Amino acid sequence: MMLDRAKPLAVFADGEGQFPEAVERYLRLFDRHVADGRFIRRDHFSPPIEGRSYTLHHIFFALPGEQWRIDEMIELKSSLSWSRDHERREGELLGYEDWMNDHFLDRFYAKPNV
């Protein structure tokens, strides 16, 4: 979808040095497009915090001209709380349309039938 310019941002995250080999293969495929100038890559490391004993490694890939989304996503992900509004903003930064975010949020935050 990024090659078709339909998705402006992709994000991978895991503990530092803990990405599974399957994900490493995908990262190498993305890196080929970085080398060709089609994508921009940025790695971001978040130190351990209360409740998480490891360094969190985010890898961002953005289309040229869309790298502002990386900074905004890093800021969003640094929030110590998470809400429906955070979830919506994450979807927007990833390039999802409002109706897609609405559908996801309605399902994710649906109240269970009692």
Secondary structure as GFF3:
##gff-version 3
##sequence-region A 1 114
A	DSSP	beta_strand	9	15	.	.	.	ID=ss1
A	DSSP	alpha_helix	21	35	.	.	.	ID=ss2
A	DSSP	beta_strand	40	46	.	.	.	ID=ss3
A	DSSP	beta_strand	56	62	.	.	.	ID=ss4
A	DSSP	alpha_helix	68	77	.	.	.	ID=ss5
A	DSSP	alpha_helix	84	94	.	.	.	ID=ss6
A	DSSP	alpha_helix	98	108	.	.	.	ID=ss7
###
